[in-house]
Amino acid sequence: MFKKSLFITFVLVLAIALMGAQAQAFNLTVAQGADAVTLDPHGENDQPSSRVRAQIYETLVKMETDLDLVPGLATNWEQIDDTTWEFELREGVMFHNGEEFTAEDAKFTLERLADPETAADGAHIVDFLDSVEVVDEYTIRIHSKYPFGPLLTHLSHPVTGMLNIEAVEEAGEDYGTITAVGTGPFEFVEWSTGSHIDLRRFEDYWGENAEAETLRFRAIPENTVRAVEVETGGVDIAYALAPTDVQRLEGTEGLYLDEFDTLATHYIGFNVQKEPFDDVKVRKAINHAVNVDDIVDFVYTGLATKASSPISDNVWGSHPELEPYDYDPDLARTLLAEAGYEDGFSTTIWTNDNPLRMQIAEMVQENLRQVGIDVEIEVLEWGTYLEETGAGEHDMFILGWVAVTGDADYGLYALFHEEAFGSAGNRTFWASPRVNELLDKGRTSGDQEERREAYYEAQEIIRDEAPWVFLIHTSEVNGLRDNISNFEPHPAGHHQLKDVVKEVE
């Protein structure tokens, strides 16, 4: 009888424990403003894709939210000489397909990324790469073509997430759509295009397991809908709330708003290979014609600062003393007349279906109408938008760039060097020999002060040559249900969700 009582007590205790464990299990749902383009890190280098891929893949070097560099899949590293770095890899790391991560995978990943045939959009991030040498199963040496100052920051970029050779080769052209295999805390389950991407906790993760059992990314382009979804509990976290929604949601019960500074710049680019944008006077005229202060006040309701430089103050190497273009329609008309366009001209401005960008396009359309420029707005689907601006089929376009590495090299080289024309980043197709020289110097020098001086001069030239309308540097606000904790936003925008906790009843 006594033994039977003990057995019953044991069963009850076990049942209660299991019920408690089940009560703590949860699913996490996150909304963002666009669907991913591809889950292949070597495909499009866009933010919606990066936010999902950051949960699936891991890099050799990890950049923390304070922008410090710490070990990732490499436990330590050493610079052997000016062009050689040795990395010791973490042992016992498993890919989601059950394969172990080794030096051969690291070599395969970096060499695939460096090949423009397989990574047209991300190859510039490792264009310093000469070769990768496998020293042993858990050691590689990276040989660069030249001394490369920001090498470690570039290896922290999400596109350098480590791939599994077998998974990539078996999937072929389907890799990144129906197959995505990394070493991260979440593994890929399925992708319903335009709707959601489902991930689940990877139980054989080398570190602490993710808190959430499943993770769903929902694509909700309409800002108001995204805000309503987090307000009503349809999603747990909503990324990048529109400023008007931030104002409306302040003080809402069951919800909290998390504001943080980003590494992002938003701009209007000109295709300088087309008339009349090949004329610097026209480009300057448009800078003076656009009322950026109104965009800050009415579109972003103060959650932005007027840009005078292509990179924000949060990025190392930004120029603190550049003056922004003043709003001066009279000067704009004078410059247009000097360029031979006293009667104005007609053109188009492209945007994707981002509501804030559509608002900006409408304000710019009205600003330019006042100085005699007739602008037609064209709204394109995100994937098409990236493809066709990369191919140079546009006149003007609205886009943003996140200096993901926190270094001026990444914020400038990809956008203004002639080697990065097209989908690599430089969609204006503008470059100058002197800026090329300065950007090359900034990335090859090991002297940080010398690098800073090169970037200062480059930014001065870029500002004066005006291949962009320099719009804004932004803060961002995420909306979270009040039962969510341990969410720490990353300035680069690809927030890690492994440690996020959701209290459930």
Protein Blocks (a to p, Z undefined) as FASTA:
>chain_A
ZZmmmmmmmmmmmmmmmmmmmmmpccdddddfbdcfbfcfklccdfklmmmmmmmpccfb
dcdfkopacdfkbfbdcdfblmbccddddehiacfkopacdfklmmmmmmmmmpmklmmm
lmmmmmmpmbdcdfblmbccdddfbdcfklmmmmmpmklpccdfklmmmnmmmgoklgcc
dfbfbdcfbdcehiaccddddfkbfbdcdfblbdcddddfblklmmmmmmnopambdghi
afklmmmmgopahiacdddddfbdcdddddfkbcfklpmklmmmmmmmpcfklmmmmmnn
opaccdfbfbdfklghiafkbccddddfklmmmmmmmnopanopaddddddfbfklmmmm
mmmmmmmmmnopacddddddfklmmmmmmnopafbdcdddddfkopaklmmmmmmpfklg
cjlopanopacfklmmmmmmmmmpcbfklmmmmmmmmmmmmmmnopaccfbdcddddddd
fkbghiacdfklpacfklpccddZZ
